[in-house]
């Protein structure tokens, strides 16, 4: 598994609204048993989200909002098979984490 690989959400109870997670952890930390992930949620037309914090990430042709403020570690063993690679959108993921960390 590599940084910016997208996986099906291993939490079956949350998978309806958050179908995927993306690994944002550096490949240099592969020895760890967990991976820092960012949930990718279905857009909700009724809720306006800040684009700096929740950029649109495309996985398998589907537009989803990255929820950087919900980034969390997941056991690597629960992330079985990547369904897409979103490394072309890495700058949006990094900017969203920067928004969480520094507020800009």
C-alpha positions as CSV (number, residue, x, y, z in Angstrom):
1,X,0.0,0.0,0.0
2,X,1.3,3.4,-0.9
3,X,0.6,7.0,0.0
4,X,-2.4,8.3,-1.8
5,X,-3.9,4.9,-2.4
6,X,-7.7,4.9,-2.0
7,X,-9.4,2.0,-0.3
8,X,-13.0,1.1,0.5
9,X,-14.0,2.3,3.9
10,X,-13.4,-0.6,6.3
11,X,-16.1,0.7,8.6
12,X,-19.2,-0.9,7.2
13,X,-21.5,1.2,9.3
14,X,-20.1,4.5,7.8
15,X,-19.4,3.2,4.3
16,X,-22.7,4.6,2.9
17,X,-21.8,8.2,3.3
18,X,-18.1,7.7,3.4
19,X,-17.3,5.1,0.8
20,X,-13.5,5.5,0.7
21,X,-10.5,6.5,2.7
22,X,-7.2,7.7,1.3
23,X,-3.8,6.9,2.9
24,X,-2.0,10.2,3.5
25,X,0.8,8.8,5.6
26,X,4.3,8.8,4.1
27,X,5.7,5.6,2.7
28,X,8.7,6.1,4.9
29,X,6.5,4.9,7.8
30,X,5.5,1.6,6.3
31,X,6.9,-0.4,9.3
32,X,4.0,0.9,11.4
33,X,0.9,-1.3,11.8
34,X,-1.4,1.7,11.1
35,X,-1.9,4.1,8.3
36,X,-3.0,7.7,8.7
37,X,-6.1,8.0,6.5
38,X,-8.5,10.8,5.3
39,X,-12.1,9.9,4.8
40,X,-13.7,10.6,1.4
41,X,-17.4,11.5,1.8
42,X,-20.3,11.8,-0.6
43,X,-21.1,15.5,-1.2
44,X,-24.2,16.8,0.6
45,X,-26.0,19.6,-1.4
46,X,-27.6,20.9,1.8
47,X,-24.2,21.5,3.5
48,X,-21.7,24.0,2.2
49,X,-18.2,22.8,3.1
50,X,-15.0,25.0,3.1
51,X,-13.1,23.9,0.0
52,X,-9.7,24.5,1.6
53,X,-10.6,22.0,4.4
54,X,-12.7,19.6,2.3
55,X,-11.4,19.6,-1.3
56,X,-13.0,17.4,-4.0
57,X,-11.0,14.2,-4.6
58,X,-12.0,12.0,-7.5
59,X,-12.0,8.2,-6.9
60,X,-13.1,5.9,-9.7
61,X,-14.7,8.8,-11.5
62,X,-16.7,9.8,-8.4
63,X,-16.4,13.2,-6.9
64,X,-16.0,13.1,-3.1
65,X,-15.1,15.5,-0.3
66,X,-11.9,14.8,1.6
67,X,-12.6,15.3,5.3
68,X,-9.1,16.4,6.6
69,X,-10.5,17.3,10.0
70,X,-11.5,13.6,10.4
71,X,-8.1,12.2,9.5
72,X,-7.4,9.1,11.6
73,X,-5.2,6.1,11.8
74,X,-6.6,2.8,10.7
75,X,-5.0,-0.7,11.1
76,X,-3.1,-1.4,7.9
77,X,-4.5,-4.9,7.9
78,X,-8.0,-3.5,7.4
79,X,-7.0,-1.7,4.2
80,X,-7.1,-4.7,1.9
81,X,-7.1,-3.8,-1.8
82,X,-6.6,-0.3,-3.2
83,X,-9.3,0.7,-5.7
84,X,-7.6,3.8,-7.1
85,X,-4.5,6.0,-6.7
86,X,-5.1,9.7,-6.2
87,X,-1.5,10.9,-6.2
88,X,-2.3,13.4,-9.0
89,X,-4.5,15.1,-6.3
90,X,-1.9,15.0,-3.6
91,X,-1.5,18.8,-3.3
92,X,-5.2,19.1,-2.4
93,X,-4.8,16.5,0.3
94,X,-1.7,18.2,1.7
95,X,-3.3,21.6,1.6
96,X,-6.3,20.3,3.5
97,X,-4.1,18.9,6.2
98,X,-2.3,22.2,6.3
99,X,-5.7,23.9,6.9
100,X,-6.2,21.6,9.9
101,X,-2.8,22.2,11.3
102,X,-2.3,25.9,10.7
103,X,-5.7,27.2,9.9
104,X,-4.7,28.5,6.5
